[in-house]
Amino acid sequence: MPYEFQVNRRVEFSDTDMEGIMHFSNFFRFMETAEHAFFRSLGYSVVLSRNGLMLCLPRVRAECDYTAPLRFEDEVEVHLLVEKKSRRSLTYQFRFRQLNGSSPQEVARGRLTVVCVERQSDGSLKAVALPDPIADRIEVAPQGVLADGSSTGPEHRRPLAVKTRGGRAVTLGRRHPPHPISASNL
């Protein structure tokens, strides 16, 4: 059963701010793109009504920590990992890696929690169990993969380095937990 999915995206001009850096909000769009592709890989759509189910999966929590900027035309890998699966919800972890350059570099980590709900006749939403055909096809990633954020090898565990304006490399430490970017280390 699947517990991970990867999708590659390119940072488009419309994804960037006036400095040419990908706007923080677009990391959430990229997370959603990965989630939708994950569901399609299972044979479903996140629009569950397309599958004959009168349910939806609203977000109840979303977060993202940034360690390095993405810029226009950067290629980025978005790696989705299923962190938690309960009867009514799924929590995903996301790892963003910039792929162009001499070696892949992790640039952000995110998390998204969705809850399965049914729309009531009065328009309200009621939490319900994930449908068995979907829940049975999703498993939680192994703890070692979740802690490391990678299932593909030790190259993901190297420290991050960001060059300062003076050209000096600053090591940000291990890739977990993420460290915030400040203007002084760009």
C-alpha positions in Angstrom: 0.0 0.0 0.0 1.3 3.5 -0.8 2.6 5.8 1.9 4.5 8.3 -0.3 4.3 10.0 -3.7 6.6 12.4 -5.5 5.8 15.0 -8.1 8.2 17.5 -9.9 7.2 21.0 -10.6 9.0 24.0 -12.2 8.7 27.4 -10.5 6.8 29.6 -13.1 7.1 33.4 -13.3 3.5 33.7 -11.9 4.7 31.7 -8.8 7.3 34.4 -7.8 7.2 37.7 -6.0 8.9 41.0 -7.1 12.3 39.6 -6.0 12.0 36.6 -8.3 11.6 34.2 -5.3 8.7 31.8 -5.1 6.0 33.4 -3.0 5.5 31.4 0.3 1.8 30.7 -0.5 2.7 28.8 -3.5 4.3 26.1 -1.5 0.8 25.3 -0.3 -0.4 25.0 -3.9 2.5 22.7 -4.6 1.5 20.5 -1.6 -2.1 20.4 -2.9 -0.8 19.4 -6.4 1.1 16.5 -4.8 -1.9 15.4 -2.8 -4.2 15.4 -5.9 -1.6 13.4 -7.8 -1.3 10.9 -4.9 -5.1 10.4 -4.9 -5.1 9.9 -8.7 -2.3 7.3 -8.4 -4.7 5.4 -6.1 -7.4 5.6 -8.8 -9.4 8.3 -7.0 -9.9 12.1 -7.1 -9.8 14.3 -4.0 -13.2 15.5 -5.3 -14.8 12.5 -3.8 -18.2 13.2 -5.5 -16.5 12.2 -8.7 -16.1 8.8 -7.2 -19.8 8.7 -6.2 -19.1 9.7 -2.6 -20.9 12.8 -1.2 -17.9 13.6 0.9 -15.1 16.2 0.9 -11.6 16.6 2.5 -11.3 20.1 3.9 -7.9 21.2 5.3 -7.9 21.7 9.0 -4.2 22.5 9.4 -1.5 23.6 7.1 2.1 24.7 7.8 5.4 25.1 6.0 8.9 25.9 7.2 11.4 27.3 4.7 15.1 26.8 4.6 16.2 28.3 1.3 14.4 30.2 -1.5 13.1 28.8 -4.8 13.5 31.0 -7.8 11.9 31.4 -11.2 12.6 28.3 -13.4 13.9 26.2 -10.5 12.8 22.6 -10.7 11.4 21.3 -7.4 10.5 17.8 -6.2 7.6 17.6 -3.8 7.7 14.5 -1.8 4.5 13.6 0.1 4.6 11.1 3.0 1.6 9.9 4.9 2.4 10.8 8.5 -0.8 9.8 10.2 -4.0 8.0 9.3 -6.9 8.0 11.7 -10.5 6.8 11.1 -11.5 10.3 9.8 -8.3 12.2 8.9 -5.0 12.1 7.1 -1.9 14.1 7.9 0.8 14.4 5.2 4.4 15.6 5.5 6.0 17.3 2.5 9.6 17.7 1.6 10.6 20.2 -1.1 13.9 19.7 -2.9 15.4 22.0 -5.5 16.7 19.7 -8.2 18.6 22.0 -10.5 22.1 22.7 -9.4 25.1 20.5 -8.5 23.1 18.4 -6.0 19.5 18.3 -4.8 18.9 20.7 -1.9 16.0 20.6 0.6 14.4 24.0 0.7 11.2 23.5 2.8 9.1 21.1 4.8 5.3 21.2 5.1 2.5 19.5 6.8 -1.2 19.2 5.8 -4.1 17.6 7.7 -7.4 16.8 6.0 -10.6 15.5 7.5 -13.2 13.5 5.7 -16.6 15.2 6.1 -20.1 14.8 4.8 -22.2 17.8 3.9 -25.4 17.8 5.9 -28.8 19.0 4.5 -28.5 22.3 6.4 -25.1 22.9 4.7 -23.0 22.1 7.8 -20.2 19.5 7.7 -19.9 16.4 9.8 -16.7 14.4 10.2 -17.2 10.8 9.0 -14.9 7.8 8.5 -12.7 7.7 5.4 -14.4 5.4 2.9 -12.9 1.9 3.2 -11.9 1.7 -0.5 -9.7 4.7 0.0 -8.5 4.1 3.6 -7.6 0.5 2.7 -5.2 1.8 0.0 -3.3 4.2 2.1 -0.8 3.4 4.8 1.4 5.4 7.2 5.0 5.8 6.2 7.5 3.9 8.4 8.8 5.9 11.4 12.3 5.9 10.1 11.2 7.5 6.8 9.1 10.1 8.6 11.9 11.0 11.0 14.4 11.3 8.1 12.0 12.7 5.5 13.6 10.4 2.9 13.3 6.9 1.6 15.9 7.3 -1.0 19.2 7.4 0.9 21.6 9.3 3.1 22.2 12.2 0.6 19.1 13.8 2.1 20.7 14.0 5.5 23.6 16.3 4.7 23.5 19.8 6.3 22.1 22.6 4.3 24.4 25.5 3.3 23.2 28.9 2.1 25.6 31.4 0.6 25.5 34.9 2.1 25.7 38.1 0.1 29.4 38.1 0.8 29.7 34.6 -0.8 30.4 32.8 2.5 28.5 29.5 3.0 26.5 29.2 6.2 25.6 25.7 7.4 22.0 25.6 8.7 22.4 22.2 10.3 20.6 18.9 9.8 17.6 19.0 7.5 15.3 18.2 10.5 14.1 20.3 12.1 14.0 23.1 9.5 15.6 26.5 10.1 14.0 29.7 9.0 15.5 32.0 6.4 16.5 35.4 7.3 17.6 38.3 5.1 21.1 38.1 6.6 21.8 34.6 5.3 20.5 35.0 1.7 
